[in-house]
Amino acid sequence: MPSLLKQPYRRPIGKALLTGMVILLCLSGGEMAISATAVAQETGTKPAAKTSEDKTAAKKPTKDAEAKTTEEKPAAAKTPTKDAEDKTSEEKPACATSQCHPGLMAKKPPIPKGHEDCGHCHQVPGKEKNHPQAGSPSFVLAKDMCAECHQKIVGYDYLHPPVAAGDCSSCHTFHGSTPSLLAESSGRLLCYNCHQPVTHEGDTQLHGDVAKQKCTSCHTVHGSFFKHLLAGPYSTDFFNDYNDKKYAFCFQCHKIDLLLHPNTSYNTNFRDGKRNLHYVHVNRANRGRACKLCHEIHSSRLPKLMAEKVSFGDWEMPLNFTINDKGGQCIPGCHAQASYDRTKLSAPSRQRGQE
């Protein structure tokens, strides 16, 4: 008994502590840390601080944890497909359906951005607010509907009559798909709905762009600052004091040289020897002849678009122009019979009264 008192005191090992030690010997890695924690709890001591390797091991997720995390994350928002967009647009209220206005489904009008609402152009008449029903007054077009966006087409001195009347539908179809929303695919055919044909039966010579059916080469369609809706300045008089600017419109296509040189061997075929007869007739300081006095503008039965008659006020005198391989002749009312030959070398002798 005394010998027992001399031995140092040892705390009895509890059952839980023994179990923790066994686990500690069997397990490794992160599991050892769990056993050490259990032992520390049993003995009342603090667990050892984690090393950097322990921290790395703790942060690395397992394959199962990765799968679980992926399942828990919300799916990313998907970009809507074309079918989804079409479905969304179909769900919106629309005027063009298989039952109502089906024609607009085949011809989708090129509606300007910001005017997608049909009600911008179509309005319920009077004080009504609901869609017109069968037998009731239909929609009416908004006042100045076109001019609200197309303001430039009305700011001219001379307006095309339909534009002046606000009747844009004479030439345009608002829901169509032709270029510029024209009612006809061909500009010439569209013009002839109102205008008489500028060519006549028997005409064999056509002005260049008339033959190409391009009325807009010389005329504007909505309005102009010049008479006859011409696209540029051109004198409407038969006689003019010569000025280059008065004929500038014609010289967009024709060469001005035929009016600048009194003598030439190549600028014009209308010459007697080298004497330039275009210069003689047009380039005058007083009462020079306008092109349209001797030439038709759109078409003619005669070569070079020559006119059959010459106008002097209310008089119309026959021109009697003929042409041959070397030149030609005319017997007009403005001067005596005259002929020209561009192949001869000397200037012609002038008859009395001949200019």
Order of alpha helices (4+ residues) and beta strands (2+ residues): alpha-alpha-alpha-alpha-alpha-alpha-alpha-beta-beta-beta-alpha-alpha-beta-alpha-beta-beta-beta-beta-alpha-beta-alpha-beta-beta-beta-beta-beta-beta
